[in-house]
Amino acid sequence: MQYNDNLGIAWALKRALDIVLSAMALIVLSPLCLIIAVLILIDSGWPPLFVQTRVGRNGCHFKLYKFRTMMVNSEKIGAGLFFEQDDPRFTLVGRVLRRTTLDEIPQFWNVLRGDISLVGPRPMVPVLAAKLSPEQVRRHRIRPGMTGWAWLHGRNNLTWSERIELDNWYVDNWSLWLDLRILLMTIPRVLKSEGVRLDQSADEVDDLQSL
């Protein structure tokens, strides 16, 4: 299906679903967010949140929010832009947050703001988005998402080209029913921590915290 800004009611329902579910998530998870923030402060100090520039719909930049999982200024020490297996820059609390995907809870605020959607290609950092070919950049024609088609098919175990191919398939075949399917399939994968790795290279990862 070719993307079109005037797809109408289906896109309106997608946005309405984003607003309702993200607002509910922020309300329900607010006590957990407070606990996580306190644990981060105790474990590794200020700030509890990690804020990073990402590329959104049509190439627009926005600030993405996550709970901080690495040492402050981690890009200046160790492997720099790369993550290594058993990377010492990950904090004790951060390792747990990444394994359980709890570090991404603040992104519900990005969904509520309209920066991203619940479902879509994962938002890239600008330095990686700049590597996309004219064909690959098609993934940016819609809002990025917290979860997506590529996320379900291997998460961090996919190569760069495999991720882009799956992202573009999602863009070309989008439907509200596909979004609902992805959301339902995401839940068990998050609970099982499938595809989560703490060792990733800059050519593979789409959410480097060390840039």
Long-range contacts (C-beta under 8 A, 24 or more apart in sequence): 1-172, 1-173, 1-174, 1-175, 2-172, 3-141, 3-142, 3-171, 3-172, 3-174, 10-175, 10-176, 13-176, 14-117, 14-119, 14-176, 14-179, 15-114, 15-117, 17-118, 17-179, 18-111, 18-112, 18-114, 18-117, 18-118, 19-111, 19-112, 21-111, 21-118, 22-108, 22-109, 22-111, 22-112, 22-118, 23-112, 25-105, 25-108, 26-108, 26-109, 26-112, 29-105, 29-108, 32-102, 32-105, 33-105, 33-106, 36-67, 36-93, 36-97, 36-102, 36-105, 37-67, 39-93, 40-67, 40-68, 40-91, 40-93, 40-94, 43-91, 43-92, 43-93, 43-94, 44-68, 44-71, 44-72, 44-91, 44-93, 44-94, 45-72, 47-72, 49-106, 50-103, 50-209, 52-125, 52-209, 52-211, 53-125, 53-126, 54-115, 54-123, 54-124, 54-125, 54-126, 54-144, 55-123, 55-124, 55-125, 55-126, 55-129, 55-140, 55-144, 56-115, 56-116, 56-123, 56-140, 56-143, 56-144, 57-140, 57-141, 57-142, 57-143, 57-144, 58-140, 58-141, 59-129, 59-137, 59-140, 61-126, 62-110, 62-115, 62-116, 62-123, 63-115, 64-107, 64-110, 64-115, 64-116, 64-123, 65-106, 65-107, 65-109, 65-110, 66-103, 66-104, 66-106, 66-107, 66-207, 66-209, 67-94, 67-97, 67-102, 67-103, 67-104, 67-105, 67-106, 68-94, 68-103, 68-209, 69-93, 69-94, 69-95, 69-97, 69-98, 69-103, 69-209, 70-94, 70-209, 70-210, 74-209, 74-210, 75-210, 75-211, 79-210, 80-210, 81-202, 81-208, 81-210, 81-211, 82-200, 82-201, 82-202, 82-210, 83-198, 83-199, 83-200, 83-201, 83-205, 83-208, 83-210, 84-199, 85-198, 85-199, 86-198, 86-199, 87-198, 87-199, 89-210, 90-198, 95-198, 98-196, 98-198, 99-193, 99-196, 99-198, 100-190, 100-193, 101-190, 101-193, 101-196, 104-146, 107-146, 108-146, 111-146, 114-143, 115-143, 116-143, 116-144, 116-145, 116-146, 117-142, 117-143, 117-144, 117-145, 117-146, 118-145, 118-146, 118-147, 118-179, 118-183, 119-145, 119-146, 119-147, 119-148, 119-179, 119-182, 119-183, 120-144, 120-145, 120-148, 120-170, 121-145, 121-148, 121-149, 121-150, 121-167, 121-170, 121-171, 122-148, 122-150, 122-151, 122-163, 122-167, 122-206, 122-207, 123-206, 123-207, 124-206, 125-206, 125-207, 125-208, 125-211, 127-211, 128-202, 128-206, 128-208, 132-164, 135-168, 136-164, 136-168, 138-168, 138-171, 138-172, 139-164, 139-167, 139-168, 139-171, 141-171, 142-171, 142-174, 147-182, 147-183, 147-186, 148-182, 149-178, 149-182, 151-186, 152-182, 152-185, 152-186, 152-189, 154-195, 155-189, 155-194, 155-195, 155-196, 156-195, 156-196, 156-197, 156-200, 156-204, 156-205, 157-195, 157-197, 158-204, 159-204, 160-203, 160-204, 163-206
